[in-house]
Amino acid sequence: MKQIVPGSKPYLIETVVPGELRLQATRSIAVSDLLEAAGVSRKRQEQITEEGRLMSDAGPVRLTDTLEEGSSVKLVAPQAIEREVKDPAENASQSAHLLYQDPFIVIASKPAGILVHSDGTGREPDTLTAQVNAALEEQGLISTAQVLQRLDKDTSGCVLFSLCPDFQAAFDALVAGHAMHKYYLAVVKGSFPEGVTKLSAPLGRDRHDPRRMRVASSGKSCLSIVRRVMYEKGYSLVLVAPKTGRKHQIRVHLAFRGFPIVGDPLYGAGGGPALPHPERVQLPNGEMVATTLLLHCWEECFIHPVTGEEVSVRAPLTEMFLRLFEVKEMRKALQNAMKLEEKRGM
């Protein structure tokens, strides 16, 4: 039995067996208030009690009941999968690399070149969601992963999924409220200015190409904070903290500033027409190789809405990042950049 001690929550969480969760009150509290503190919406609470999935050792529990300090309630996961499985495990070519997992969420490392979830056409069934479901199936879990974030097809890195529909609302609010801190790494062409650069050009849709976004005075406000990590032989490695979540925000901001992301087929000409894909880059040894978009969701940090604990996860860099820069120098430069970010309170 694993016990999780939430930072400021009125309960302890005990994972007893797969599919069951026990919440132990740390003070006298109404059952409905305890569930609300755990991120379960009122509507969901009523559904749980109607289905008889909330109980104590003595039997079913009502939302109006009061739990005394030290007493527990058990929440049983629904037996039937409530969501339509659009990305079943059998569609996966491999199991996803899970960077973090608890009874409520998983964070998976997305490879470049696959969709996060099905686009409805059925042309690309091997999605990250299918691969996450395959990884869960290998563990004998009945959970069906529900994606909470999205990355572009050619972007790699961290993607968050919820596992339990009872707590879905808590994680939807986490993402929608921008309480999550994310750091991307990108390789751009040219020598990006040293220090910190704030990019705040408003973005709107490109009327001439439905795939693209563009800087537009009438567009939506957005902010990307960029720090140069290192520069080597024509390429800069930059750390980007997007403070808003507009479509293609990082890609458009960097291209508009004159530093398009290497391998970007839509904005690789600095915001001009789309380029042929794939792009070729020169490695430090002089070799010319093809590359896809070098944009990577490197780190995610947030306070877990159910446990109250801090979650901080980093996704391993893809091969091309490691080939363009000397690995030891890059790691040292990243450590220095993150120390500066901590001091600045980014």
Secondary structure as UniProt FT lines:
FT   STRAND          2..4
FT   STRAND          11..15
FT   TURN            18..19
FT   STRAND          20..25
FT   STRAND          29..30
FT   HELIX           31..37
FT   TURN            38..39
FT   HELIX           42..50
FT   TURN            51..52
FT   STRAND          54..56
FT   TURN            57..58
FT   STRAND          59..60
FT   TURN            63..64
FT   STRAND          66..67
FT   TURN            69..70
FT   STRAND          72..76
FT   HELIX           89..91
FT   STRAND          97..101
FT   STRAND          105..110
FT   TURN            112..113
FT   HELIX           128..138
FT   TURN            139..140
FT   STRAND          146..147
FT   TURN            153..154
FT   STRAND          156..162
FT   HELIX           165..167
FT   HELIX           168..176
FT   TURN            177..178
FT   STRAND          181..189
FT   STRAND          196..199
FT   STRAND          203..205
FT   TURN            207..208
FT   TURN            210..211
FT   STRAND          213..215
FT   TURN            217..218
FT   STRAND          224..232
FT   TURN            233..234
FT   STRAND          235..242
FT   TURN            247..248
FT   HELIX           249..256
FT   TURN            257..258
FT   TURN            262..263
FT   TURN            265..270
FT   STRAND          279..282
FT   TURN            284..285
FT   STRAND          288..291
FT   STRAND          295..303
FT   TURN            305..307
FT   STRAND          310..314
FT   HELIX           319..324
FT   HELIX           327..344
//
